[in-house]
Amino acid sequence: MKIDDVRNTAFAMPLTSPAYPRGPYRFFNREYLVITYRTDREALERVVPEPLEVRDDLVKYEFIRMPDSTGFGDYCESGQAIPVYFNGNPGQYTHAMYLNDGPPIYGGRELWGFPKKFANPSLAVERDALVGVLDYGSVRVARGVMGYKHSALDSADILRALKLPNYLLKIIPHVDGSPRILELVDYRLEDITVKSAYTGPASLELNTHALAPVAALPIREIVSATHILADLTLGLGRVVYDYLA
């Protein structure tokens, strides 16, 4: 392959058989269980990178079922998002994500900088409860439960929340192990159709794990729970801060 051919065709590894197709990516019937809880503000300040600022003492623990997505297929993920400010504007910082599918792990880390690791999350209805689970190997790391569709929520409020900026710390190392890319990335969800949104009583358990330390942001109080079904596009990102500049 000629040098110009490499320049014109390469967009992901491996060169001749990329692990994922070109984006952006559309998700159909994307299902969320989001349990918001209070934690220790000091713990949040230890993990949220400047120039982001911690907004309060809240964490959003998410279980997300993605049964139909372009390029990535059918998979689940689970993790934590933290409400933050950037330049005085509200958004949320994606702190941890655990997935059970290869292409969205590779694409997420390479394109946007999602902090994705391989694990085994799930989200399913069990009779009258919506149950999200995260297992890392044989260890149960997290379990969230919400009463199934107890009270409807205003779809307009959910849409506004989904449209907020999301922030990631993209880290790509150099061949000598030093950081080659170290950037704060802003990405947005686009073309959103909220199909349903409900709330109900909820519980959340987080267990300690050396390689999945979600319990390092301990639960002090459950604030709310939301069950959302939506179609949306995961938009490509933009760099808002370069740590190496």
C-alpha positions as CSV (number, residue, x, y, z in Angstrom):
1,M,0.0,0.0,0.0
2,K,1.4,3.4,-1.1
3,I,1.9,6.2,1.4
4,D,-0.9,8.3,-0.1
5,D,-3.2,5.3,0.1
6,V,-2.5,4.9,3.8
7,R,-3.2,8.6,4.3
8,N,-6.5,8.5,2.4
9,T,-7.9,5.2,3.8
10,A,-6.7,4.9,7.4
11,F,-9.2,6.0,10.1
12,A,-8.9,3.2,12.8
13,M,-6.9,0.2,13.7
14,P,-6.2,-2.4,12.2
15,L,-5.5,-0.6,8.9
16,T,-7.0,-3.1,6.5
17,S,-9.9,-4.3,8.8
18,P,-10.9,-1.5,11.2
19,A,-12.5,-2.6,14.5
20,Y,-15.5,-0.3,13.9
21,P,-16.9,1.7,11.0
22,R,-16.9,5.5,10.6
23,G,-19.3,7.5,12.7
24,P,-21.5,9.2,13.8
25,Y,-23.5,6.4,15.3
26,R,-27.3,6.1,15.6
27,F,-28.9,4.3,18.5
28,F,-32.5,2.9,18.5
29,N,-34.5,2.1,21.6
30,R,-31.5,3.0,23.9
31,E,-32.7,2.3,27.4
32,Y,-31.3,4.0,30.5
33,L,-31.6,3.3,34.2
34,V,-30.0,6.3,35.9
35,I,-29.9,6.4,39.7
36,T,-28.7,9.7,41.2
37,Y,-27.1,9.6,44.6
38,R,-25.2,11.8,47.0
39,T,-21.6,11.1,47.8
40,D,-18.6,12.8,49.5
41,R,-17.7,16.0,47.7
42,E,-14.0,15.5,48.6
43,A,-14.1,12.2,46.7
44,L,-15.5,13.9,43.6
45,E,-12.8,16.6,43.7
46,R,-10.1,13.9,43.7
47,V,-11.3,12.4,40.4
48,V,-12.8,15.3,38.4
49,P,-10.0,16.9,36.3
50,E,-9.5,20.7,36.1
51,P,-10.6,22.9,34.4
52,L,-13.9,21.1,35.1
53,E,-15.4,22.1,38.4
54,V,-17.6,19.8,40.6
55,R,-21.1,21.2,40.6
56,D,-22.4,19.6,43.9
57,D,-22.2,16.2,45.7
58,L,-24.2,14.2,43.2
59,V,-23.2,11.1,41.0
60,K,-25.4,9.6,38.3
61,Y,-25.0,5.8,38.2
62,E,-26.1,4.5,34.8
63,F,-27.1,1.1,33.4
64,I,-27.6,1.5,29.6
65,R,-29.1,-1.2,27.3
66,M,-28.3,-0.6,23.6
67,P,-30.1,-3.3,21.6
68,D,-29.7,-1.7,18.1
69,S,-26.9,0.7,17.2
70,T,-25.2,1.3,13.8
71,G,-21.7,-0.1,13.7
72,F,-21.7,-1.3,17.3
73,G,-24.6,-3.8,17.4
74,D,-26.2,-5.0,20.6
75,Y,-24.6,-4.4,24.0
76,C,-24.8,-3.0,27.5
77,E,-22.8,-0.6,29.5
78,S,-22.7,0.7,33.1
79,G,-20.8,3.5,34.9
80,Q,-20.8,6.8,36.6
81,A,-21.3,10.4,35.4
82,I,-20.6,13.5,37.6
83,P,-22.4,16.8,37.2
84,V,-19.8,19.5,36.5
85,Y,-19.3,23.1,35.3
86,F,-17.0,24.1,32.4
87,N,-16.5,27.8,32.1
88,G,-19.5,28.3,34.3
89,N,-21.9,26.2,32.1
90,P,-23.4,22.9,33.4
91,G,-22.6,19.5,31.9
92,Q,-21.5,16.1,33.1
93,Y,-18.1,14.3,33.2
94,T,-18.0,10.7,32.3
95,H,-15.9,9.1,35.1
96,A,-16.2,5.3,34.5
97,M,-17.7,3.0,31.9
98,Y,-17.9,-0.8,31.7
99,L,-19.0,-2.6,28.5
100,N,-19.5,-6.1,27.2
101,D,-18.7,-5.5,23.5
102,G,-15.4,-4.9,21.7
103,P,-16.1,-2.3,18.9
104,P,-17.7,0.3,21.2
105,I,-14.8,-0.1,23.6
106,Y,-12.2,0.5,20.9
107,G,-14.1,3.2,19.1
108,G,-15.1,5.0,22.3
109,R,-11.5,5.2,23.6
110,E,-9.9,6.1,20.3
111,L,-12.4,8.6,19.0
112,W,-13.8,10.5,22.0
113,G,-11.8,9.2,25.0
114,F,-14.5,7.3,26.8
115,P,-13.1,5.6,29.9
116,K,-14.3,2.1,28.8
117,K,-13.2,-1.2,30.2
118,F,-14.5,-4.7,29.5
119,A,-16.9,-6.2,32.0
120,N,-20.4,-7.7,32.0
121,P,-23.3,-5.2,32.6
122,S,-27.0,-6.0,32.0
123,L,-30.3,-4.3,32.3
124,A,-33.7,-6.1,32.3
125,V,-37.2,-6.1,33.6
126,E,-37.8,-8.7,36.3
127,R,-41.6,-8.8,36.9
128,D,-42.4,-5.4,38.6
129,A,-38.8,-4.1,38.8
130,L,-36.1,-2.8,36.4
131,V,-32.8,-4.3,37.4
132,G,-29.3,-3.2,36.4
133,V,-26.3,-5.3,37.2
134,L,-22.5,-4.9,36.7
135,D,-20.2,-7.9,37.1
136,Y,-16.5,-7.7,36.6
137,G,-15.4,-11.3,36.1
138,S,-17.0,-13.3,38.9
139,V,-17.4,-10.3,41.2
140,R,-20.7,-8.4,41.5
141,V,-19.7,-4.7,41.4
142,A,-23.0,-2.9,41.2
143,R,-26.7,-3.5,41.3
144,G,-29.5,-1.0,40.8
145,V,-33.2,-1.6,41.1
146,M,-36.2,0.7,40.3
147,G,-39.9,0.0,40.6
148,Y,-41.1,-0.4,37.0
149,K,-42.8,2.6,35.5
150,H,-44.4,3.9,38.7
151,S,-44.7,7.6,37.6
152,A,-44.3,9.2,34.2
153,L,-41.9,12.1,33.8
154,D,-42.0,15.1,31.5
155,S,-40.3,14.2,28.3
156,A,-39.3,17.8,27.7
157,D,-37.3,17.8,31.0
158,I,-35.5,14.6,30.0
159,L,-34.7,16.0,26.5
160,R,-33.1,19.1,28.1
161,A,-31.0,16.9,30.3
162,L,-29.9,14.7,27.5
163,K,-28.8,17.7,25.4
164,L,-26.4,19.0,28.1
165,P,-22.7,18.9,27.2
166,N,-20.7,15.8,28.2
167,Y,-17.0,15.8,29.0
168,L,-14.3,13.2,28.6
169,L,-10.6,13.0,29.3
170,K,-9.0,11.6,26.2
171,I,-5.6,9.9,26.8
172,I,-3.6,8.3,24.0
173,P,0.0,7.4,24.9
174,H,3.1,7.9,22.7
175,V,5.2,4.9,21.8
176,D,7.6,5.7,24.7
177,G,4.7,5.6,27.2
178,S,4.3,9.3,27.7
179,P,1.0,11.0,26.7
180,R,0.8,11.9,23.0
181,I,-2.8,13.1,23.3
182,L,-4.2,14.5,26.6
183,E,-7.3,16.5,25.9
184,L,-10.7,17.5,27.5
185,V,-13.3,16.5,24.9
186,D,-16.9,17.9,24.6
187,Y,-19.4,15.6,23.0
188,R,-23.2,15.9,22.6
189,L,-26.2,13.6,22.0
190,E,-28.0,14.7,18.8
191,D,-31.3,14.0,17.0
192,I,-32.9,12.8,20.2
193,T,-36.4,11.3,20.4
194,V,-37.6,10.6,23.9
195,K,-40.0,7.7,23.7
196,S,-40.8,7.3,27.3
197,A,-39.5,8.4,30.8
198,Y,-40.6,7.1,34.2
199,T,-39.5,7.2,37.8
200,G,-40.0,5.0,40.8
201,P,-38.6,3.9,44.1
202,A,-34.9,2.8,43.8
203,S,-32.0,1.2,45.5
204,L,-28.3,1.0,44.6
205,E,-25.5,-1.2,45.8
206,L,-21.8,-0.6,45.0
207,N,-19.1,-3.1,46.0
208,T,-15.4,-2.6,46.2
209,H,-13.2,-4.0,43.4
210,A,-9.6,-3.2,42.7
211,L,-10.1,-2.8,38.9
212,A,-13.6,-1.4,38.9
213,P,-13.5,1.1,41.8
214,V,-17.1,2.5,41.5
215,A,-17.4,2.3,45.3
216,A,-14.7,4.9,45.7
217,L,-17.6,7.3,45.2
218,P,-19.7,6.0,48.1
219,I,-23.5,6.2,48.4
220,R,-24.7,8.6,51.1
221,E,-28.3,9.0,49.9
222,I,-30.4,8.0,46.9
223,V,-31.9,11.1,45.4
224,S,-33.8,9.9,42.3
225,A,-34.1,7.2,39.6
226,T,-35.1,7.6,36.0
227,H,-36.0,5.0,33.3
228,I,-35.6,6.4,29.8
229,L,-36.2,4.9,26.3
230,A,-34.9,7.1,23.4
231,D,-33.5,7.1,19.9
232,L,-30.4,9.3,19.5
233,T,-27.2,9.9,17.6
234,L,-23.8,9.9,19.4
235,G,-22.2,13.0,17.9
236,L,-18.5,13.3,17.2
237,G,-16.6,15.5,19.7
238,R,-14.5,18.6,19.9
239,V,-11.4,19.4,22.0
240,V,-12.1,22.2,24.5
241,Y,-8.8,22.0,26.5
242,D,-5.4,20.6,25.6
243,Y,-3.3,19.7,28.6
244,L,-0.1,19.4,26.5
245,A,-0.4,22.8,24.8
